[in-house]
Amino acid sequence: MNERTTYSKSLFYFLAGGLAGAGVALLVAPQTGKLTRSMMQRRLRETADSARHLRDRVVSRGEEIGEEAAHRVTDAASALAGRGSRKVRPREEVSVSAAFA
């Protein structure tokens, strides 16, 4: 037997197994296709909403951190320039989990 025949047989068996598996899945599905599609759409919407909410929280926290960094730089520059009208605030420790809570 040459390699081409072996490859063709393997490909045929693979495709036949895939078709058989798809057929069995359709026969033993717990609900109708319409119901499954509606459940998938609902879960996709929930996931998208959750991702949007997380994005908004991350952006908001990033803006807060940016503002705090700008204040610290301004304070440090003033202190270095001898115009120490503003006192440099001590650094606050923030855990990663608390930052996005």
C-alpha positions as CSV (number, residue, x, y, z in Angstrom):
1,M,0.0,0.0,0.0
2,N,1.4,3.4,-0.8
3,E,1.2,6.5,1.4
4,R,-1.5,8.2,-0.7
5,T,-4.0,5.3,-0.2
6,T,-3.3,5.3,3.6
7,Y,-3.8,9.1,3.8
8,S,-7.1,8.8,1.8
9,K,-8.4,6.1,4.1
10,S,-7.5,8.0,7.2
11,L,-9.2,11.2,5.9
12,F,-12.3,9.2,4.9
13,Y,-12.5,7.6,8.4
14,F,-12.0,10.9,10.1
15,L,-14.8,12.6,8.1
16,A,-17.1,9.6,8.6
17,G,-16.5,9.7,12.3
18,G,-17.2,13.5,12.4
19,L,-20.5,13.0,10.5
20,A,-21.5,10.1,12.8
21,G,-20.7,12.2,15.9
22,A,-22.7,15.1,14.5
23,G,-25.7,12.8,13.8
24,V,-25.6,11.3,17.3
25,A,-25.4,14.8,18.8
26,L,-28.5,15.9,16.8
27,L,-30.4,12.8,17.9
28,V,-29.7,13.1,21.6
29,A,-29.8,16.9,22.0
30,P,-31.8,17.9,25.1
31,Q,-33.8,20.7,23.5
32,T,-34.8,22.1,20.2
33,G,-32.4,24.1,18.0
34,K,-34.5,27.2,18.5
35,L,-34.3,27.0,22.2
36,T,-30.6,26.3,22.1
37,R,-30.0,29.3,19.9
38,S,-32.0,31.6,22.2
39,M,-30.0,30.3,25.2
40,M,-26.7,30.9,23.4
41,Q,-27.8,34.5,22.4
42,R,-28.8,35.2,26.0
43,R,-25.5,34.0,27.4
44,L,-23.6,35.9,24.7
45,R,-25.4,39.1,25.6
46,E,-24.7,38.5,29.3
47,T,-21.0,37.9,28.6
48,A,-20.8,41.1,26.4
49,D,-22.5,43.1,29.2
50,S,-20.1,41.7,31.7
51,A,-17.1,42.6,29.5
52,R,-18.4,46.1,28.9
53,H,-18.9,46.6,32.7
54,L,-15.3,45.3,33.3
55,R,-13.9,47.6,30.6
56,D,-15.7,50.6,32.1
57,R,-14.3,49.8,35.6
58,V,-10.8,49.3,34.2
59,V,-11.0,52.6,32.3
60,S,-12.3,54.5,35.3
61,R,-9.6,53.0,37.6
62,G,-7.0,53.9,34.9
63,E,-8.2,57.5,34.9
64,E,-8.0,57.7,38.7
65,I,-4.5,56.3,38.7
66,G,-3.5,58.8,35.9
67,E,-4.9,61.7,37.8
68,E,-3.1,60.6,41.0
69,A,0.2,60.2,39.1
70,A,-0.2,63.7,37.7
71,H,-0.8,65.1,41.1
72,R,2.3,63.3,42.5
73,V,4.5,64.5,39.7
74,T,3.3,68.1,40.2
75,D,3.9,67.9,43.9
76,A,7.3,66.4,43.4
77,A,8.3,69.0,40.8
78,S,7.1,71.8,43.1
79,A,9.1,70.4,46.0
80,L,12.3,70.0,43.8
81,A,11.9,73.5,42.5
82,G,11.8,74.9,46.0
83,R,8.2,76.0,45.7
84,G,7.1,73.4,48.2
85,S,3.7,75.0,48.7
86,R,2.2,71.5,48.3
87,K,3.5,68.7,50.4
88,V,4.3,65.4,48.6
89,R,1.7,62.9,49.8
90,P,3.0,59.4,50.9
91,R,2.4,56.6,48.6
92,E,-0.8,54.6,49.3
93,E,-0.6,50.8,49.0
94,V,-3.3,49.4,46.8
95,S,-3.7,45.7,46.1
96,V,-4.6,44.6,42.7
97,S,-7.9,43.0,43.8
98,A,-8.9,46.1,45.7
99,A,-8.2,48.3,42.6
100,F,-10.9,46.6,40.6
101,A,-13.4,45.8,43.3
